[in-house]
Amino acid sequence: MSAIIRTLTLGAAALLAGTTLLSAVASAQQRTVTVVREIDTDRYDPHKSTARSNGEVLYMVGDTLVNLDFDLKTLTPGLAKSWTVSPDGTLYTFKLRDDVTFCSGRKMTAKDVVATYERWLDPETKGLVKWRMGDVDKVSAIDDFTVEYKLKKPFSELLYQMTQYFHTIINVDQVKQLGADFGIKGFDGTGPYCMESWVPRDQTVLVRHAAYKWGPSFYPNATAKVDRVIWKVVPEENTRVTALQAGQADVSQYVPYWALQDLKDNKDLSVSRAENYFWTYFIGFKVDKEFVNDVRVRRAINLAVDQKAITDAVTFGFGEPAVTLLRPGILDFNDKVDRGVYGENVAQANKLLDEAGWKIGPDKFRYKDGKKLAPVVYGIAGQFKEVAEAVQGDMRKIGVDLQIQLFDATVAWGKLSTQEFDAFGMSFPYVSAGDALNLYFRSANRPAPNRMNWNDKETDELLDKGSQATDEKVRNAAYAQVQEKVHDAAVWIPLYHEPLHVVTGAKLKPVRAHGNYGCGLYKGLSLEFK
């Protein structure tokens, strides 16, 4: 009998242990937030990747000296609790918080800030987009919590650029330890979450940074309210939508437009749209190419495009048709540019092509000097296919035979650095007018990202004036002139301004979407269970 009792007791204990274990697993799952996204990055390194998927995680596991509020205009303290700028705009002095630690527990000091920028500047790093630092003279640690950032010339964009994830402060000791594997085998940051693991093209797991208490002031929470965040790569649109509806995923900004209304109508879900978000789709012209070197031709092509029809077709009406190169509302936007340059007007388009000497042939396409007006547009396969085909249809209304060549993302960027095409499809994020204009329209940035081969001395002078301005009005006026110049020259076909929506599942409080660099969760401090 005692043996039987003993067996039953052990069985009950095992059952109880199993029940406790299941409860613990369930509890752990409840404290975990699963984010589904479309693609992964190649590494988590602020200096070596410009992928949004890189920034999404780095904003959560790292910090910048300066943060950007939801309006994408207001600067707030980050790792720097305050800063001053010299009257000539060349010396920035940052007073750092003295209570910041990396996930490893090591205290962050001014030496880490200096080492971060020195690493970015080091030619051996082969760091990308170094223009976002300005023309750096020297970054120095005055004491443990004071940094002097000295420029050779003023850079009016600097503080706004410092809100971008490229400026994430890193533990350079870890960089030295991991070498080429930094950002692949580990990342030690100061953010609200710490990187636990990464399986490329599958998932990235973050855990709450227990010591973190220095979150941006525009969040209700200065600390993380969830224990784990799993960034799960789910390439298929249908699967992401189903996961959100079934509660298998908790949050995502990667929701297809065709499903957005159904998700908004689902009472178990909440959908937030970023109040300010600047990401524009466009087709750019190589202005020195034979088919498009005449501004009348570029204007005519623009006037053939029905932006509203394309926007409605591609974004199901959620996007904003673009009749300006930059989205209204951006810092230093020029709202006086001539909106008549863009927007469908087929009669005017035909008139301009006639004036430019391109005559309709028997096949309904236009010819000049025996050559058919058939510009070639390059683009990345995927969403651009639908856009390009719609533009191609619009072109035929005015006798232009647009040729489309699409490439997989693995080879597209190489193709887009060549001179083999007349036009190209692109989309891009920007934080200010100066951010976009300096990137795309400086002659020094040819052949990429200035793929238009725009080479204009006055544009360069105005960009210098704007970027080096120490007065906000001077900067605004200079950038306004650049916008007028490139807008009137019809250098691009602006297509639509993309919206950003964050869908939140039933177990979370609604997440307020942020728009910085297209990273809807930004610091991840809106993630909170009900």
C-alpha positions as CSV (number, residue, x, y, z in Angstrom):
1,M,0.0,0.0,0.0
2,S,2.8,2.4,0.9
3,A,4.4,1.8,-2.5
4,I,1.2,2.7,-4.2
5,I,0.7,5.8,-2.1
6,R,4.3,6.8,-2.8
7,T,3.8,6.3,-6.6
8,L,0.6,8.3,-6.5
9,T,2.3,11.1,-4.5
10,L,5.2,11.2,-7.0
11,G,2.7,11.3,-9.9
12,A,0.8,14.1,-8.3
13,A,4.0,16.0,-7.6
14,A,5.0,15.6,-11.2
15,L,1.6,16.7,-12.4
16,L,1.8,19.7,-10.1
17,A,5.3,20.5,-11.3
18,G,4.1,20.2,-14.9
19,T,1.2,22.5,-14.3
20,T,3.5,25.0,-12.6
21,L,5.8,24.8,-15.5
22,L,3.0,25.4,-18.0
23,S,1.8,28.3,-15.9
24,A,5.3,29.8,-15.9
25,V,5.6,29.4,-19.7
26,A,2.2,31.0,-20.2
27,S,3.2,33.8,-17.9
28,A,6.4,34.3,-19.8
29,Q,4.5,34.4,-23.1
30,Q,2.2,37.0,-21.7
31,R,5.1,39.2,-20.9
32,T,6.5,38.8,-24.4
33,V,5.6,41.0,-27.4
34,T,5.9,39.6,-30.9
35,V,6.5,42.1,-33.6
36,V,6.2,40.9,-37.2
37,R,8.1,42.6,-40.0
38,E,8.8,41.9,-43.7
39,I,12.6,41.7,-44.0
40,D,15.7,41.6,-41.8
41,T,18.9,43.6,-41.9
42,D,22.4,42.3,-42.7
43,R,23.8,43.5,-39.4
44,Y,23.0,45.6,-36.3
45,D,25.6,48.3,-36.8
46,P,24.7,52.0,-36.9
47,H,27.7,52.8,-39.1
48,K,27.4,50.0,-41.6
49,S,23.8,49.6,-42.6
50,T,21.2,52.1,-43.8
51,A,18.3,49.5,-43.7
52,R,15.2,50.5,-41.8
53,S,15.2,47.0,-40.3
54,N,18.5,47.9,-38.7
55,G,17.2,51.1,-37.3
56,E,14.0,49.5,-35.9
57,V,16.1,47.4,-33.5
58,L,18.9,49.9,-32.9
59,Y,16.4,52.6,-31.7
60,M,15.3,50.1,-29.0
61,V,18.6,48.7,-27.9
62,G,20.6,51.9,-28.2
63,D,20.3,55.7,-27.7
64,T,21.3,58.9,-29.3
65,L,22.4,62.1,-27.7
66,V,19.2,63.8,-28.9
67,N,15.7,62.4,-29.4
68,L,12.9,63.5,-31.8
69,D,9.3,64.0,-30.6
70,F,6.3,62.6,-32.5
71,D,5.9,65.9,-34.5
72,L,9.4,65.1,-36.0
73,K,10.4,68.7,-35.3
74,T,10.8,69.0,-31.6
75,L,14.2,68.0,-30.2
76,T,14.3,66.6,-26.7
77,P,17.2,65.4,-24.5
78,G,18.5,61.8,-24.9
79,L,21.8,60.7,-23.6
80,A,22.6,64.4,-23.5
81,K,20.5,66.2,-20.9
82,S,21.4,69.6,-22.4
83,W,23.5,71.2,-25.0
84,T,24.8,74.6,-26.1
85,V,25.9,75.9,-29.5
86,S,28.6,78.5,-30.1
87,P,27.5,81.7,-31.9
88,D,29.4,80.7,-35.0
89,G,27.6,77.3,-35.1
90,T,30.8,75.2,-35.0
91,L,31.0,74.0,-31.4
92,Y,28.4,71.9,-29.7
93,T,28.8,71.2,-26.0
94,F,26.8,68.3,-24.7
95,K,26.2,67.7,-21.0
96,L,25.6,63.9,-20.6
97,R,23.4,62.1,-18.1
98,D,25.5,60.5,-15.3
99,D,23.2,57.6,-14.7
100,V,23.4,55.7,-18.0
101,T,24.7,52.2,-18.3
102,F,25.1,49.8,-21.2
103,C,23.3,46.5,-21.1
104,S,26.5,44.9,-19.9
105,G,26.4,47.1,-16.8
106,R,29.3,49.3,-17.8
107,K,28.7,53.0,-17.1
108,M,28.5,55.2,-20.2
109,T,30.7,58.2,-20.2
110,A,31.9,60.9,-22.6
111,K,34.7,58.6,-23.7
112,D,32.1,56.3,-25.3
113,V,30.6,59.2,-27.2
114,V,34.0,60.2,-28.5
115,A,35.0,56.6,-29.4
116,T,31.7,56.1,-31.2
117,Y,32.3,59.1,-33.5
118,E,36.0,58.3,-34.0
119,R,35.0,54.8,-35.1
120,W,32.4,56.2,-37.6
121,L,35.0,58.6,-39.0
122,D,37.8,56.0,-39.2
123,P,38.4,55.1,-42.9
124,E,38.9,51.5,-41.9
125,T,35.3,51.3,-40.6
126,K,34.0,52.2,-44.1
127,G,31.2,53.9,-42.4
128,L,28.2,55.0,-44.4
129,V,26.4,58.4,-44.6
130,K,29.1,60.2,-42.8
131,W,27.7,63.5,-44.1
132,R,25.1,63.1,-41.3
133,M,27.9,64.1,-38.8
134,G,28.7,67.3,-40.6
135,D,32.3,68.3,-41.4
136,V,33.8,67.1,-38.1
137,D,37.0,68.7,-36.8
138,K,37.2,66.8,-33.5
139,V,35.0,65.2,-30.8
140,S,36.5,65.5,-27.3
141,A,35.7,64.4,-23.8
142,I,36.2,67.5,-21.5
143,D,35.3,65.4,-18.5
144,D,33.4,62.2,-17.8
145,F,30.1,63.7,-18.7
146,T,30.9,66.6,-21.1
147,V,31.5,66.3,-24.8
148,E,32.7,68.9,-27.2
149,Y,31.7,68.3,-30.8
150,K,33.7,70.6,-33.0
151,L,32.9,71.2,-36.7
152,K,35.1,72.8,-39.4
153,K,32.0,74.7,-40.6
154,P,28.5,75.0,-39.3
155,F,25.9,72.3,-40.0
156,S,22.4,73.4,-39.3
157,E,21.1,69.9,-39.6
158,L,23.3,68.4,-37.0
159,L,20.9,68.1,-34.0
160,Y,18.2,66.7,-36.3
161,Q,20.7,64.2,-37.8
162,M,21.7,63.2,-34.3
163,T,18.2,61.8,-33.7
164,Q,18.8,59.3,-36.5
165,Y,20.0,55.8,-35.5
166,F,23.3,56.3,-37.3
167,H,24.3,58.4,-34.2
168,T,23.6,55.5,-31.8
169,I,26.3,55.5,-29.0
170,I,28.0,52.2,-28.9
171,N,30.3,50.3,-26.6
172,V,33.5,50.4,-28.6
173,D,35.2,47.9,-26.2
174,Q,32.7,45.4,-27.6
175,V,33.5,46.5,-31.1
176,K,37.2,45.7,-30.5
177,Q,36.3,42.4,-28.9
178,L,34.0,41.2,-31.7
179,G,35.8,42.8,-34.6
180,A,34.0,42.1,-37.9
181,D,31.3,40.2,-35.9
182,F,30.2,43.4,-34.1
183,G,26.5,43.8,-34.7
184,I,26.2,40.2,-35.8
185,K,27.2,38.2,-32.7
186,G,26.3,41.0,-30.3
187,F,25.3,44.6,-29.6
188,D,25.8,46.2,-26.2
189,G,23.7,49.4,-26.1
190,T,22.1,51.7,-23.6
191,G,18.5,51.4,-24.9
192,P,15.4,50.3,-23.0
193,Y,16.0,46.8,-24.3
194,C,19.0,44.5,-24.6
195,M,19.8,42.2,-27.5
196,E,19.5,38.6,-26.4
197,S,19.8,36.7,-29.7
198,W,19.6,37.1,-33.5
199,V,18.9,34.4,-36.0
200,P,19.3,36.1,-39.4
201,R,16.2,36.2,-41.6
202,D,14.2,34.6,-38.7
203,Q,14.0,36.6,-35.5
204,T,15.7,39.0,-33.2
205,V,15.0,38.7,-29.4
206,L,15.3,41.7,-27.1
207,V,14.9,41.6,-23.3
208,R,14.1,44.5,-21.0
209,H,17.0,46.6,-19.8
210,A,16.4,46.6,-16.0
211,A,18.5,49.7,-15.3
212,Y,17.0,51.8,-18.0
213,K,15.2,54.9,-16.7
214,W,16.2,57.6,-19.2
215,G,13.4,57.3,-21.8
216,P,12.4,60.4,-23.9
217,S,10.1,62.8,-22.1
218,F,7.4,62.5,-24.8
219,Y,6.7,58.9,-23.8
220,P,4.4,58.3,-20.8
221,N,6.9,55.7,-19.6
222,A,10.6,56.3,-19.1
223,T,11.2,52.6,-18.7
224,A,10.2,49.5,-20.7
225,K,7.0,47.8,-19.6
226,V,7.4,44.5,-21.3
227,D,10.0,41.8,-20.6
228,R,10.8,40.5,-24.1
229,V,10.3,41.8,-27.6
230,I,10.6,39.3,-30.5
231,W,11.1,40.8,-34.0
232,K,9.9,38.0,-36.2
233,V,10.6,38.1,-39.9
234,V,7.4,37.1,-41.9
235,P,7.8,37.9,-45.6
236,E,4.3,36.9,-46.6
237,E,1.7,39.6,-46.4
238,N,-1.2,37.2,-45.8
239,T,0.7,35.5,-43.0
240,R,1.4,38.8,-41.2
241,V,-2.3,39.8,-41.4
242,T,-3.5,36.4,-40.2
243,A,-1.0,36.4,-37.3
244,L,-2.3,39.8,-36.1
245,Q,-6.0,38.7,-36.4
246,A,-5.3,35.4,-34.6
247,G,-3.3,36.9,-31.8
248,Q,-0.1,35.1,-32.8
249,A,1.5,38.5,-33.3
250,D,1.0,41.5,-31.2
251,V,2.1,44.5,-33.3
252,S,3.3,45.4,-36.8
253,Q,3.6,48.3,-39.1
254,Y,4.1,46.0,-42.0
255,V,0.5,45.6,-43.0
256,P,-0.6,45.6,-46.6
257,Y,-2.9,48.4,-47.7
258,W,-5.5,45.9,-48.9
259,A,-6.0,44.6,-45.4
260,L,-5.8,47.8,-43.5
261,Q,-9.5,48.7,-43.5
262,D,-10.4,45.2,-42.2
263,L,-7.8,45.5,-39.4
264,K,-9.2,48.9,-38.5
265,D,-12.7,47.4,-38.4
266,N,-11.6,44.6,-36.1
267,K,-12.6,45.5,-32.5
268,D,-9.9,43.3,-31.0
269,L,-7.2,45.4,-32.7
270,S,-6.2,49.1,-32.7
271,V,-4.6,51.0,-35.6
272,S,-2.6,54.1,-35.1
273,R,-1.4,56.4,-37.9
274,A,1.8,58.4,-37.5
275,E,0.8,62.0,-37.3
276,N,4.0,63.0,-39.0
277,Y,5.8,60.7,-41.4
278,F,7.9,61.6,-44.3
279,W,8.5,58.8,-46.8
280,T,8.0,59.6,-50.5
281,Y,7.8,57.4,-53.6
282,F,9.0,59.0,-56.9
283,I,10.5,58.4,-60.3
284,G,13.7,60.4,-60.9
285,F,15.1,61.5,-64.3
286,K,18.7,61.5,-65.4
287,V,18.5,65.0,-66.6
288,D,21.5,64.7,-68.9
289,K,20.1,61.8,-70.9
290,E,18.9,62.4,-74.4
291,F,15.3,61.5,-73.9
292,V,14.8,63.6,-70.8
293,N,17.3,66.4,-70.9
294,D,14.6,68.8,-72.1
295,V,12.6,70.3,-69.2
296,R,9.6,70.4,-71.4
297,V,9.7,66.6,-71.8
298,R,10.1,66.1,-68.1
299,R,7.2,68.4,-67.4
300,A,5.1,66.7,-70.0
301,I,5.7,63.2,-68.6
302,N,4.8,64.6,-65.1
303,L,1.6,66.1,-66.4
304,A,0.6,62.7,-67.9
305,V,0.8,61.0,-64.6
306,D,-2.4,60.6,-62.6
307,Q,-1.0,60.5,-59.0
308,K,-4.4,60.1,-57.4
309,A,-5.3,57.1,-59.5
310,I,-1.9,55.5,-58.7
311,T,-2.1,56.3,-55.0
312,D,-5.6,54.9,-54.8
313,A,-4.6,51.7,-56.6
314,V,-1.4,51.1,-54.7
315,T,-2.4,52.3,-51.2
316,F,-6.2,51.7,-51.4
317,G,-6.6,55.4,-50.7
318,F,-4.5,55.5,-47.5
319,G,-1.6,57.3,-49.2
320,E,-1.4,61.0,-50.2
321,P,-1.0,61.8,-53.9
322,A,2.2,63.8,-54.3
323,V,2.3,67.1,-56.3
324,T,5.5,68.3,-54.5
325,L,8.8,66.6,-54.2
326,L,8.6,66.7,-50.4
327,R,5.6,66.2,-48.2
328,P,4.0,69.3,-46.8
329,G,4.6,69.7,-43.1
330,I,8.3,68.8,-43.1
331,L,10.7,71.2,-41.5
332,D,11.6,74.0,-43.9
333,F,9.0,72.9,-46.5
334,N,8.4,75.6,-49.1
335,D,4.6,75.8,-49.5
336,K,4.8,78.4,-52.2
337,V,6.2,76.1,-54.9
338,D,4.1,76.0,-58.1
339,R,1.7,73.0,-57.7
340,G,0.8,73.3,-61.4
341,V,4.0,71.6,-62.5
342,Y,2.6,68.3,-61.4
343,G,-0.8,66.6,-61.5
344,E,-2.6,65.2,-64.5
345,N,-3.1,67.5,-67.5
346,V,-2.8,65.5,-70.7
347,A,-3.6,68.3,-73.0
348,Q,-0.8,70.5,-71.6
349,A,1.5,67.5,-71.7
350,N,0.9,66.9,-75.4
351,K,1.4,70.6,-76.1
352,L,4.8,70.6,-74.4
353,L,5.9,67.5,-76.3
354,D,4.8,69.1,-79.6
355,E,6.8,72.2,-78.7
356,A,9.9,70.0,-77.9
357,G,9.8,68.5,-81.4
358,W,8.5,65.0,-80.5
359,K,5.8,64.2,-83.1
360,I,3.2,61.4,-83.0
361,G,4.0,58.6,-85.4
362,P,1.7,56.1,-87.1
363,D,2.1,53.7,-84.1
364,K,0.8,56.4,-81.7
365,F,4.2,56.9,-80.2
366,R,6.4,60.0,-80.5
367,Y,9.5,60.4,-82.6
368,K,12.2,63.0,-83.2
369,D,15.1,62.7,-85.6
370,G,14.1,59.1,-86.2
371,K,14.3,58.1,-82.6
372,K,11.4,56.8,-80.6
373,L,10.7,58.5,-77.3
374,A,11.2,55.4,-75.2
375,P,13.0,56.2,-71.9
376,V,14.2,53.3,-69.8
377,V,13.2,53.2,-66.1
378,Y,15.1,51.0,-63.5
379,G,13.5,49.9,-60.3
380,I,13.5,47.3,-57.5
381,A,11.1,44.4,-58.1
382,G,8.1,44.3,-55.7
383,Q,5.7,47.2,-55.1
384,F,7.4,49.3,-57.7
385,K,6.2,46.9,-60.4
386,E,2.6,48.0,-60.0
387,V,3.6,51.7,-59.8
388,A,5.8,51.5,-62.9
389,E,3.2,49.8,-65.0
390,A,0.6,52.4,-64.0
391,V,3.0,55.2,-65.0
392,Q,3.8,53.3,-68.2
393,G,0.1,53.3,-69.1
394,D,-0.2,57.0,-68.4
395,M,2.8,57.6,-70.7
396,R,1.1,56.0,-73.6
397,K,-1.6,58.6,-73.4
398,I,0.9,61.1,-74.6
399,G,2.9,58.9,-77.0
400,V,5.8,58.0,-74.6
401,D,6.9,54.3,-74.7
402,L,8.3,53.9,-71.2
403,Q,10.5,50.8,-70.9
404,I,10.5,49.1,-67.5
405,Q,13.4,47.0,-66.1
406,L,13.1,45.6,-62.6
407,F,15.8,43.9,-60.5
408,D,15.9,41.9,-57.4
409,A,17.0,43.9,-54.4
410,T,20.3,41.9,-54.2
411,V,21.5,43.4,-57.5
412,A,19.3,46.5,-57.9
413,W,21.5,48.9,-56.0
414,G,24.5,48.1,-58.2
415,K,22.3,48.6,-61.3
416,L,21.1,51.9,-59.9
417,S,24.6,53.2,-59.6
418,T,25.2,52.9,-63.4
419,Q,24.4,55.3,-66.2
420,E,22.5,52.8,-68.2
421,F,19.0,54.2,-67.6
422,D,17.0,57.4,-68.2
423,A,14.8,57.2,-65.1
424,F,14.6,55.2,-61.8
425,G,12.0,54.4,-59.2
426,M,12.8,55.0,-55.5
427,S,11.3,55.8,-52.1
428,F,13.1,57.4,-49.2
429,P,12.7,58.7,-45.7
430,Y,13.7,62.2,-44.6
431,V,13.5,64.2,-41.4
432,S,13.7,67.7,-42.9
433,A,13.8,69.4,-46.2
434,G,17.5,69.9,-45.7
435,D,18.0,66.2,-45.1
436,A,16.4,65.3,-48.4
437,L,17.8,68.1,-50.5
438,N,21.4,67.7,-49.3
439,L,21.3,64.0,-49.9
440,Y,19.8,64.0,-53.4
441,F,20.7,67.2,-55.1
442,R,24.3,68.0,-54.3
443,S,26.5,67.6,-57.4
444,A,29.1,65.9,-55.3
445,N,26.7,63.0,-54.6
446,R,26.7,61.9,-58.2
447,P,26.2,59.1,-59.4
448,A,24.4,58.0,-56.2
449,P,22.3,59.0,-54.4
450,N,22.2,61.9,-56.8
451,R,21.1,59.5,-59.6
452,M,19.5,62.4,-61.5
453,N,23.0,63.7,-62.4
454,W,21.7,67.1,-61.2
455,N,24.8,69.4,-61.5
456,D,23.9,73.0,-60.7
457,K,26.3,75.5,-59.1
458,E,23.5,77.6,-57.7
459,T,21.9,74.6,-56.0
460,D,25.2,73.7,-54.4
461,E,25.7,77.2,-53.2
462,L,22.2,77.4,-51.7
463,L,22.6,74.0,-50.1
464,D,25.9,75.2,-48.5
465,K,24.1,78.4,-47.4
466,G,21.3,76.4,-45.8
467,S,23.4,73.7,-44.2
468,Q,25.8,76.2,-42.8
469,A,23.2,78.7,-41.6
470,T,23.3,79.7,-38.0
471,D,19.9,81.5,-38.3
472,E,16.7,79.5,-38.9
473,K,15.3,82.1,-41.3
474,V,18.4,82.0,-43.5
475,R,18.3,78.2,-43.6
476,N,14.6,78.2,-44.4
477,A,15.0,80.7,-47.2
478,A,18.0,78.9,-48.8
479,Y,16.2,75.5,-48.8
480,A,13.0,77.1,-50.1
481,Q,15.0,78.4,-53.1
482,V,16.4,74.9,-53.8
483,Q,12.9,73.4,-53.6
484,E,11.7,75.9,-56.2
485,K,14.6,75.2,-58.5
486,V,14.4,71.4,-58.6
487,H,10.6,71.5,-58.4
488,D,10.3,73.8,-61.5
489,A,12.9,71.7,-63.3
490,A,10.7,68.6,-62.9
491,V,13.6,66.5,-61.9
492,W,11.3,63.9,-60.3
493,I,7.8,62.6,-60.9
494,P,6.5,62.7,-57.3
495,L,4.1,59.8,-56.9
496,Y,2.7,59.5,-53.4
497,H,3.6,60.2,-49.8
498,E,3.4,56.9,-47.9
499,P,1.5,56.7,-44.6
500,L,2.7,54.7,-41.6
501,H,0.2,52.6,-39.6
502,V,0.9,50.5,-36.5
503,V,-1.5,47.7,-35.8
504,T,-1.7,46.6,-32.2
505,G,-3.1,43.3,-30.9
506,A,-5.7,42.6,-28.3
507,K,-3.4,42.1,-25.3
508,L,-1.6,45.4,-25.7
509,K,-2.6,49.0,-25.1
510,P,-2.8,50.9,-28.4
511,V,0.7,51.9,-29.6
512,R,1.1,55.5,-30.8
513,A,2.9,55.3,-34.1
514,H,6.2,57.3,-34.5
515,G,7.6,58.3,-37.8
516,N,11.3,58.7,-37.3
517,Y,13.2,57.1,-40.2
518,G,10.1,54.9,-40.8
519,C,10.5,53.1,-37.5
520,G,6.9,53.1,-36.1
521,L,7.8,51.8,-32.7
522,Y,10.9,54.1,-32.3
523,K,12.1,53.4,-28.7
524,G,9.5,50.7,-28.1
525,L,8.3,52.5,-24.9
526,S,4.7,52.5,-26.1
527,L,4.6,48.7,-25.7
528,E,2.5,48.0,-22.7
529,F,0.1,45.2,-21.7
530,K,-3.5,46.1,-20.9
